[in-house]
């Protein structure tokens, strides 16, 4: 009877607390949990002089408070979705313990605010920590089995809510990571499921990614696994003989370069790769994911990217989305660190006039860089140049044409009367889109055939195309090239290795992949040498 009365009182208490907490913001809940945690010994006591509410939100305590607020925002949303009480989903004790562990990790703070070891943010580690937290929780009404069953389907969104975010708080005290978690926490609608199925059907691989054909050395030792197309290429060039048809095994007819086999990380290329998502193991659909974003990898020296598959993995659509979002965060942070915008464009100077609205001057004397969002004058000039090229014939009113010429002239700090077709062409060449290419073609065709004006425009277009073939000239690929060049100038090859390691850590932290090859390493050394048969072999 005593237990029955206690359970009845407990149920009333939980109901009232749920009703009260329903109307409290994550900020208010975070303040309450931190206060209760320090009173009950869940968290270290606040130092004297730092107990004021204003001081609570700064420094290490601020990190802890932001994580608790993010967890509260996540808990409010998920509890409503699955129709359970807040304490049944994630008790206050567990919230305080998780936040303390995460805030003491090196990525959040230089010094620990908790005497306990920090938590490495992966799904597996998070599940283990939740189980330990419930074991340490003294409340007899929390059933560990029921608790783990309720929270297991939401580990991905909980992990996202725990991730540090550089974008600050939202209006209700939740971080951007928590906002993303709330968006993913709700069950998908029929429209969303249909859209996902269409995406999977369109973009997932239609055939196995890895053929796992064996390549043997001249002495018969295993060198690596390759795809069927590579094996057939060696056979067609008479550089190898076929040892077996099913599975395909080829043996080289020349002495290969042994630098890969002798390197400390050479074992990775001797392992057979599975056709499944390395994050969750899904085999029904998957697509390639570049751990090192292509905009940076493309600018790497050849020795770091040629025949290097270590940082290209298979992910299902769900894992791909989570990993891509985290990689985008790192790219934004990197952009701020080096001072190079993500969406940067190149402006070729074809005219001798000064660039009144141009961006920063590059290493080339005739090249300037700009960002559309921070260059409204250039953006207006581009739109005007497009209108003049596409619709600037006899049918355009003269007043309208003069206004458009004035916009183009403003980009060069010249009067509209001095604007020439070359000025319009220069503005159009700021974009590499299909519409811009069409406008350039029409502008050249509008000049009298055989005239010096037309010949000059054609020469400028050819010059711009030649420069674009040599290097990326717009968008994130230009950003990637400029970032890599800047990092290499500072730290040489080691800077590239550090950049690779940064993205690999981001990938592991975002997914906690369970199905990576055991030889896959965050500190993998990607540099390689080339043998005499390689097209990348140094000449002379």
Secondary structure, DSSP 8 states (H G I E B T S, - for coil): -HHHHHHHHHHHHHHHHHHHHHTS-HHHHHHHHHHHHHHTTSS----TT--SHHHHTSHHHHHHHHHHHHHHHHHHHHHHHHT--HHHHS-HHHHHHHHHHHHTSTTT-SS-SSSS------HHHHHHHHHHHHHH---TT--HHHHHHHHHTTHHHHHHHHS--TT-B-TTS-BHHHHHHHHHHS---HHHHHHHHHHHHHHS-SS-S---EEEE-TTS-EEEEE-HHHHHHHHHTTSEEEEETTTTEEEESS----HHHHSTTGGGGGS---SS-TTT---S--EEEESS-HHHHTTS-GGGTTT--TTEEEE-HHHHHHHHHHHHHHHHHHHHHHT--SSEEEEE--SSS--TT--EE-SSTTEEEEEGGG-HHHHHHHHHHHHHHHH-STTS-HHHHHHHHHHHHHTTT--GGG--HHHHHHHHTT--SHHHHHHHHHHHHHS-TT-HHHHHHHHHHHHHHHHHHHS--EHHHHHHHHHHHHHHHHHHHHHHHHHHHHHHHHHHHHH--SSS-TT--TT--------TTSTTS---
